[in-house]
Amino acid sequence: MTWIDYSGPLLAGAWVTVQLTIYSTILGAVFAFLFGVGRLSTSWWIKSTSICFIEIFRGTSLLVQLFWLYFALPMLGQLIGLDLRLPPVVAGTLALALNIGAYGAEVVRGAIQAVPPTQYEAAKALDFSPRQTMWRIAVPQAIPEMMPSFGNLAVQNLKDTALVSLIGLADLAFRAEQIRNYTQDSTTIYTMLLFMYFGMALVISGLMRVLERYTTRWRAGGQ
């Protein structure tokens, strides 16, 4: 068999990987904003919840988080009389999103805290509420500062999707391992796998740079 014969199954797996990356990155960005802003909240319970989320999902292995959601959560559900089984794609997306969200939350927090104090003083002079100051002043100015780090996290998230093959999801890594086990052609399979991940990472990096330039111009236009 040649690389042409391998390309069909690998492209099918790559499409699963692309979908996982898109879904988990978007959901992870939502978690990042919620808990990053939450960590700066003056409400002790919102701040405490955000800190717990960030520390738990940054301080534990993504692989363990994935296995817990897919294998342990259903067993916990049985103990309390609930069906908590998650389809592999849901468990994989959620684990990836929670993990990237925890790291992204610290990016959000750092970018917001980097907004010059004069901006907060101006908002106070205009009689803005704390919520208005956060969402109308701080966050819009912080978003361009977040983009380079978010780009790195998105690429890392793409690479982390390979772990979902361990719960039977037919992503790119899963398909590659199936073909390798059948053909024993490790060199060709893993070389193709390397270049396919590299190509997808280049696309993500390019898209994030475009988004970074757009947000920078948007902020400049808003000022």
C-alpha positions in Angstrom: 0.0 0.0 0.0 1.1 3.6 -0.7 0.4 6.9 1.0 -2.4 7.5 -1.5 -4.2 4.4 -0.1 -3.8 5.7 3.4 -5.0 9.2 2.6 -8.7 8.4 2.6 -9.0 7.0 6.1 -6.6 9.6 7.4 -8.5 12.5 5.9 -11.7 11.1 7.5 -10.0 11.1 10.8 -8.6 14.6 10.2 -12.1 15.9 9.7 -13.1 14.5 13.1 -10.0 16.2 14.6 -10.9 19.5 12.9 -14.4 19.4 14.4 -13.1 18.5 17.8 -10.6 21.4 17.7 -13.2 23.9 16.6 -15.9 22.9 19.1 -13.6 22.6 22.0 -11.7 25.8 21.2 -14.9 27.9 21.0 -16.3 26.3 24.2 -12.9 26.7 25.9 -12.9 30.4 25.0 -16.3 30.8 26.7 -15.0 29.1 29.8 -11.9 31.3 29.7 -13.9 34.5 29.7 -16.4 33.3 32.3 -13.8 32.2 34.8 -11.1 34.7 33.9 -13.5 37.6 34.6 -14.9 35.6 37.5 -11.5 35.5 39.2 -11.5 39.3 39.2 -15.0 39.5 40.7 -15.7 41.2 44.0 -18.1 38.4 44.9 -16.3 35.9 47.1 -18.3 32.9 45.8 -17.8 33.8 42.1 -14.1 34.4 42.7 -13.7 31.2 44.7 -15.6 29.1 42.1 -13.4 30.5 39.4 -10.2 29.9 41.3 -11.2 26.3 42.0 -12.0 25.7 38.3 -8.8 27.1 37.1 -6.6 25.3 39.7 -8.3 21.9 39.3 -8.1 21.8 35.5 -4.6 23.3 35.3 -3.3 21.1 38.0 -4.5 17.8 36.7 -3.7 15.8 33.6 -5.9 16.2 30.6 -5.8 12.5 30.1 -7.1 11.9 33.6 -9.8 14.5 33.0 -10.8 12.8 29.8 -10.9 9.3 31.4 -12.9 10.7 34.4 -15.6 12.2 32.2 -15.9 9.1 30.0 -15.4 6.3 32.5 -15.8 7.6 36.0 -18.7 10.0 35.6 -21.2 7.3 34.4 -20.2 5.2 37.5 -20.9 8.2 39.7 -24.2 8.6 38.0 -25.2 5.0 38.8 -24.5 5.7 42.5 -27.0 8.6 42.5 -29.5 7.1 40.1 -28.7 9.2 37.0 -27.6 8.4 33.5 -24.4 10.5 33.1 -22.9 8.6 30.2 -21.4 10.9 27.6 -20.9 10.0 24.0 -17.1 9.9 23.1 -17.4 13.2 21.1 -19.1 15.0 23.9 -16.6 13.7 26.5 -13.7 14.6 24.3 -14.9 18.1 23.5 -15.8 18.8 27.1 -12.4 17.6 28.5 -10.5 19.6 25.9 -12.6 22.7 26.5 -12.3 22.6 30.2 -8.6 22.2 30.0 -8.0 25.0 27.5 -10.5 27.1 29.3 -8.6 26.9 32.6 -5.3 28.0 30.9 -7.2 30.7 28.9 -8.8 32.0 32.1 -5.4 33.1 33.3 -4.7 34.8 29.9 -8.0 36.7 30.3 -7.2 37.7 33.8 -3.7 38.9 33.0 -4.9 40.9 29.9 -7.6 42.6 31.9 -5.3 43.5 34.7 -2.9 45.0 32.2 -5.4 47.6 31.1 -4.0 51.0 32.2 -5.5 52.3 35.5 -6.4 55.5 33.8 -9.1 53.7 31.9 -10.7 52.6 35.1 -10.5 56.1 36.5 -12.1 57.5 33.3 -14.9 54.9 33.6 -15.4 55.9 37.3 -15.6 59.6 36.3 -18.3 58.7 33.8 -20.2 57.0 36.6 -19.9 53.5 35.0 -20.9 50.6 37.2 -18.3 47.9 37.8 -20.1 45.6 35.3 -20.1 48.3 32.6 -16.5 49.1 33.3 -15.6 45.5 32.8 -17.5 44.7 29.7 -17.4 48.1 27.9 -13.9 49.3 28.9 -11.6 46.6 30.2 -12.5 43.5 28.1 -12.6 45.3 24.7 -9.2 46.7 25.3 -7.8 43.5 26.7 -9.0 41.2 23.8 -6.1 42.2 21.4 -3.6 41.4 24.1 -5.1 37.9 24.6 -4.9 36.9 21.0 -1.3 35.7 20.7 -1.7 33.5 23.8 -5.1 32.3 22.6 -3.4 31.3 19.3 -0.8 29.2 21.1 -3.6 27.6 23.2 -5.6 26.8 20.0 -2.6 25.0 18.5 -1.9 23.1 21.7 -5.6 22.1 21.8 -5.3 20.7 18.3 -2.4 18.5 19.4 -4.2 17.4 22.5 -7.1 16.1 20.4 -4.9 13.0 19.8 -5.8 11.8 23.3 -9.4 11.2 22.4 -8.3 8.2 20.4 -7.9 6.5 23.7 -11.7 6.5 24.3 -12.4 5.1 20.8 -13.2 8.3 19.0 -12.1 7.9 15.3 -9.9 11.0 15.0 -6.7 11.3 13.0 -4.5 9.6 15.6 -7.0 6.7 15.9 -7.2 6.1 12.2 -3.5 6.3 11.9 -3.0 3.6 14.6 -5.6 1.4 12.9 -3.8 1.6 9.6 -0.4 1.0 11.3 -1.6 -2.1 13.1 -2.9 -3.5 9.9 0.0 -2.6 7.6 2.9 -2.3 10.0 4.1 0.6 7.8 5.0 2.8 10.8 7.4 5.1 8.9 4.9 6.2 6.2 1.9 6.4 8.6 3.6 8.5 11.2 5.3 10.7 8.7 1.9 11.5 7.1 0.5 12.0 10.6 3.2 14.5 11.5 2.7 16.5 8.3 -1.1 16.5 8.7 -1.0 17.9 12.2 1.7 20.4 11.2 -0.5 21.6 8.3 -3.6 22.0 10.5 -1.4 23.9 13.1 -0.3 26.2 10.3 -3.8 26.9 9.3 -4.9 27.7 12.9 -1.8 29.9 13.4 -2.7 31.8 10.3 -6.3 32.3 11.2 -5.4 33.5 14.7 -3.0 36.0 13.2 -5.7 37.3 11.0 -8.1 37.5 14.0 -5.3 39.3 16.0 -4.9 42.0 13.3 -8.7 42.4 13.1 -9.1 42.9 16.9 -6.1 45.3 16.9 -7.7 47.5 14.2 -11.1 47.2 15.9 -9.6 48.5 19.1 -7.8 51.3 17.3 -11.0 52.2 15.5 -13.0 52.2 18.7 -10.5 54.7 20.3 
